[in-house]
């Protein structure tokens, strides 16, 4: 029996020992060979393996399969289940774009399938190793990113990809920002209502960062993702860079509406890149802010009611209730600007999009993938968009009447 290298040999033997519930020790070991024996001095089980000349391959040359050790002496077999071994065991569950089991699920699987009890910390560490084994390390993924984006654009005509780096030590470059909009999203935006929902969410990988997204809503009220960007954090520069790239196919025009939360960097970036566009804030986020900053719980309901009214008379009737209940809350809302949160005061057409739920739902779809290395994350997004668009195209092709964009 042969193995690709020494580590593969050690992992295989450890998993073999766990499956057969026995414990072994290393009697002799160096870079070129290994001799393993059962922990019981009276047990004849023995394995001898060597490394082939001018190669990393390890070959088992001799194996005595017989075990005569007692059940008590075999009891230490669980010690073979190191984080590295469990990570190798779980690797197949993270292959491709597989999200894989959570640490708590790994604990249950090891207990149920292998009769091995492990701590949550070991399960978490083994999951981290399984992710690296299945998807590659974060460092390797960043190295592959330029070639991946280039191939993605070649395979999807009309796509936009931009990779921004900054100088690093020893004449190299370090990743800073990445922007991507698939050709199908760009082409489809031409038929969408010009209301864009933007949002940012934290990534969970080794180097953290933030994922910025822009989405529209199609004629069937479904999420229509337009673009993504991976940046260091939600700050003035990153949001401005994102909107500058987005403006390549979402032009600055008076009919455009951008819906977001109240992040100050979004305000600044929109004023620079989209000065002609209208900017609305999410009513749900506003309601949460009201509940956090002001004591009366009924204020949140009144603010949401005032925001959704169509007529000015109805708006001021509700706003006066807010003012009489808590004058400081009324001042807070005036400072924000009625045109940013109240439908009756907005000069444009926001097509009843009062929240950033589109972006929040898209973030929810990507929740588990946000811990992937960068290339695997982008590929997960690409695969998800292709699946959505293909299914929608199939449904539309079966419809005989007029189909909305």
N, C-alpha and C positions, 0 to 999 in steps of 0.2 A: 504494500500500500504506500502511495506517494502523496506528498503534500507540497504545495507551492513554496512554502517557506517555514521557518521554525515556529513563528507565531500561529500559523494555520494548524500545524501539527499539535501544538500545546492546547489550542482551543478545542480541537477535535477530541483529544484524549480527555480533557476535562468534561466535555459534554457526554462522552462515552461513560465516564465514571459516574456522572449524575444519573444517567439513564439506567445503569446497572447497579446503582447504589453501593458503591465501594469507594474507599479512599486510598490514595497512593502517595508516595513520596519520591523525590528525586534522589537516587543513589549516586549518580554521577552525571555531571553536565559540563559541557563546554561548547563553544560556538559550532563545533563540527559533529557533536554527537550527544545523545541523552540516554540514560539508563533509568527506567522507572520501576519501582517495586511497590508491592502492597504495604500498607502501614504495619501490618502484622508480620513480625519477624519469622513466624512459622509458616506463613502462606507462600506458596511457590510462584504466585503471579508475578510476571516479569516482562518488561518490554524494552527492546533495544532498537534505537533508530540512529541513523547517521545522515550527514549532509553529503550529497554527491559532489564529486570534484568539479571545481569551476562552475558551480551552480548554487542557487539558494534552495533547491529542492531537497526535502527531507524524505527518507525512505525507511519504513519499518523493516528491519532485517530479521528480528526474532521476537516471537510473542508466545509466552506460556499463559494459556487462557484459564487454567484451573485456579479456582479460589477455594481455600480451606479455612479462611478466617471466620470468626464468629460474628453474629449479628451486632454485638456490642462494639466490636472493633470496626465494623463497617459504618457505625453511626455518624462518623465525621465526614461523610460524603458531601454534606451540604456546604462544607468549606470550599469545595471546588467551584461553587457558583459565584465567581467574582463578577464585578460589574462588566469587565471586558468579555467574559464568557457569555453572560446573559445578553450583552449587546450584540455579540455575534449570532446568538441563538435567535434574536428578534430582528435581525437585519432584513430578512425577506419581507417582513411586515411593513417596512418603510421603503421598499423598492419603488422605482418610478415616482409617481406623485402621491404615493400612499402616505396618509397622515399617521397611521400606526396607533398602537394602544397608548393610553395614558399610564403614568407610573402606578396608579392604584390598580389598573387593569393588568399590568405586568406582574404585580404582586400576586393577584388572584391566579393568573396563568401559571406562574411558577409553582404556586401551591397546589393547584388542581392538576396540572399536567406532569409535573416533575417531583411533587411532594417535597418541595424546598421552600422554606420560609425565609423571606428577605425583608430588609427594612425599606421604608419609603425612600430614604436617601439613596440606597443602592439601586432601587428601581429607577429613580430619577436619573442617576448617573449612567446606568445601563441604557436608558432610553436616549440619552444624549449621545452615547457611543453608537447606538444603532442608527440614529439619524445620520451621523457622520459616515458610518459604513454604507448606509443605503443611498444617501444623497451626496456624499462627499463633504469635505470640510468647508467652512466658510471662506478660508483663505483661497482654496482651490477654485471655489465658485466665483470669487471676484476676478481671478485670473482668466477664467473662461468667459466672463461677461462681454468683452468687446467682440469676440468671435461669434458668440451666441446672438447678440443684437444684429450684427452684420448679416448672419444667415437668416435671421427672422425677417429682416427687411427685404432681403432677396426673395424669400419664399412668399411674402405677403406684399405685393406691389401696392404702392400708395401709403405704406406705413411710415410713421415718423419715429425715429429713435435718436436720442441725444445723450451722450455720455460726457459728463463734465468732471475733469480731474484737476488736482492741484499738485504742484511740485512737492516731492518728498526727498528724503535724504539719498545720497549716492546717485543722484541723477535720475531717479525713478519718478513715478507719478502715483498719487493716492486718490482713490475714489472719493468724489464729493457728492454729485447728484446724477440721477438717471431719469430720463423721461421716455415714455412709450405710448404711442397711440396707433392701434392697428388700422390698416387701410379700410377694413369693413366699417369700423366705428366712424372714421372720418367721412366716408361716403354716405353713411346712414344719417349723419348729423344734418345733412342738407335738407332732409325731410322731417326733422324733429321740430317741436315747438322750442323756441329760443329761451328756455329756462334751464340753467345749468346749476346743479347742486354740487358743491365742493366740500370736502372734509379731509381731515388728517387723523391717522391712527398710529399708535406705536407698534413697532416690530418687536418680536420676542427673541430674535436670534442672538448670537454671540456679540455682534457689534451694534445691536439695537437699531436706532434710526427711526424714521417715520415714513409711512406710506401716505402719499397725497393722492386723492382721486377726484375726478370730475365725471359726473353722470347726468344724463338727460332722461326723459320719460317718453316712451314711444306711444303710438296711438292706441295701444291696448293697455296703457297704464303699467307697463313693465319697465324694469330697470334697463337702461341702455348705457352701459359704461363707455365713456369717451376716451379717457386717458388716465394714466397713473404716473407717479413719480416716486422715487425713493430718495430721501434726503436725510441730512444729519438730524434735523429737528424742525419743529414748526417755528420759524423765525421770519423776519422781514425779507432777508435775502432769498431764502428757499421758496417762499410763496411767490415772490416777484419773479423768480426764475421759472417756476412752474407756469404761471400765467403768461409769461413771455413765449414759452414753447406752445402753450395751448392756443395762443392768438394766431398761430400759423394756419389754423383752420376754423377757429372760432373768433371772427373779427370783432373789433371794437365798434359797436353800432348802438343806436338809441333803443332799438327794440329788444336788446339782450337783457336778461335778468339773471343775476347770480344770487343763489340762496346758500347761506352758510350759518355757522354759529357766530358768536361775537368775538372771535379771536382777533386781537388788535392787528396782527400781522396781515390777516386777510383784508381788513379795511384798508391798510396802507397800500398793499399790492394792487387791489382793485382800483384805487384812486390813481395809480400810476399807469397801469396797463389797460384798464377798461374805464376811462373817465366818462364815457358816454353811456355806459350800461347802468341799469338800476341794480341796487343792492338791497336784498331783503334778508332779515335774520330769521332763523328757525323759531317758530312759536313755542315748540316744546322746550328748546334750550332756554328761551326767555322765561317761560313758566318756572323752570327749575331754578333759574337765578332769582326770581322773585321769591320763591319759597325759601331759598337759602338766606337771602338778605333781609327779609321782612317777616315779622312774627305771624301776622294774621294769615291762616291757611286759605281763607276764602279769596284772598287777593289773586292767587294763581288762576283760579277759575274766572274771575272777572277780567283779568288781563287777556286770557285766551279768548273770552267772549268778545271783548272789544277789538281784538286783532282780527277776528273772523267776520265782523259785521261788514255789510256792503254799503250802507248809507251813513252819511255823516251824522244825521240826527240820532241814529241808534248808537253810533260810536260815542258821541259826547254824553249821551244819557248814561252809558256804562262807565265812561271815564270819570264822570262826576261822582259816581258811586265810589270809585277807587280813591278819588281825591278826598272825599269826606271820610273815608275809612282810614286812610294813611297818606297825608300830604307829601311825606318824603318819598313814597313810592310813586306818586304822580310826578314829582320833580325828576325822579330817576328815569321815568318813561319819556318825559319831555326832552331830557338831555340826550337820550338815544336818538330821538327824531321819529315822529309819527310815521313818516314815509318809509322807514326801515322795517317797521313791524306791523303796522295797521293796514289792512287791505283797502279800506275806504280812502286812505290818504296816498296810496301808492299811485304815481302818475302813469305807470305802464301797465302791461298785462302779464300777471304772473301765473295765469292759467290754473288758479286754485292750488298751486303748490305752496303750501303754507309751512312746511317743515323740511328738514334735511333727511327725512326717512329713507329716501332713495340711497343716499350715501351710507347711511347707517346700516341699511340692509345689505348693501354690497360689502361693507366691512365685516358684517356677520358671516357672509359666505366665505370670506378669506380668513376668518378668525384663526383656525388651526394652521393654515398654510403660512401664517405670519412668522412662524418660528423656523421656516425652511431657510437654507442658504439662498442667496439672492437669485441665482439662475433658476433654481427649482421653484422659487416663489413666482417669478415671471412666467415660467412655463406652466405652472398651475393656473395662472390667470389666463394665459393664452388658450389653454385647453378648455377652461370653463367658458370663455367667450365663444370659441368655435362651436362648442356643444349647444349653447343657448341659441346662437344665430342659426345653426343648422336645423334645430327643432322648430324654431319659429318660421323658417323658410318652408319647411315641410308642411306645417299646419296651414300656412298661407296658400301653398300650392293646391291644397284640397278644397279651398274656398272658391266658389264660382262667381260670387258677387264682387263688389268693389272692396278692396282691401286698403285700410289706412296704413300710412308709413310705419 
